[in-house]
C-alpha cells in the first residue's frame, strides 16, 4: 500500500554494506563475513515531498521557540521547543552578524 502511493517521487535505493572487520580474521563471526543490502529512500527527497504536501501546511514548526505556561514554567513539546534547536539558531544568527560586521 505504501509503495503504491502517488504522493512523492522518492525511489528506493540499495546500498550494499559489509562489516569493516576482514572476513579472514581468526574467530570472525558469521554475520561479520556477510554482505548486507540496506534499502532506503533519499531523506532529502522525502523531506521535500513532506514540505510540499498541502496536507502538512501549518503542521510544522520551522523555527525554534520557547513556550511558557501561566506559571512562567517552560513547556517542552517537540524538537523545535528544545534547547539544542534554540542554541543552533542563536549560534547561526551570531555567526551571520559577525561575518556581516567583519565585511564592513
KAZIPE-V585688 format. One record per backbone hydrogen bond with DSSP energy under -0.5 kcal/mol. NH is the residue of the N-H (numbers start at 1). CO is the residue of the C=O. E is the energy in kcal/mol with one decimal. If there is no record, write none. Layout:
nh = (NH	NH)
co = (CO	CO)
e = (E	E)
This chain:
nh = (4	5	8	11	13	15	17	17	19	25	28	32	33	34	36	38	38	39	40	42	46	47	48	49	50	51	52	53	53	56	57	59	62	65	67	69	72	75	76	77	81	82	85	86	87	88	89	90	91	92	93	94	95	96	97	98	99	100	101	102	103	104)
co = (1	2	6	9	40	38	15	36	34	22	25	29	30	31	17	15	36	37	13	11	42	43	44	45	46	47	48	49	50	53	54	56	60	80	75	73	69	67	74	75	78	79	79	82	83	84	85	86	87	88	89	90	91	92	93	94	95	96	97	98	99	101)
e = (-0.5	-1.3	-0.7	-1.1	-2.9	-2.3	-0.5	-3.1	-0.6	-1.7	-2.0	-1.2	-1.6	-0.7	-3.5	-3.0	-0.5	-0.6	-2.2	-0.6	-2.3	-2.7	-2.3	-2.6	-2.1	-2.5	-2.0	-0.9	-0.5	-1.7	-1.2	-2.6	-0.7	-2.2	-0.5	-2.5	-1.9	-3.5	-0.5	-0.5	-1.4	-1.8	-0.5	-1.6	-3.1	-2.5	-2.1	-2.5	-2.6	-2.5	-2.3	-2.5	-2.6	-2.2	-2.4	-2.7	-2.6	-2.5	-2.8	-2.5	-1.1	-1.1)
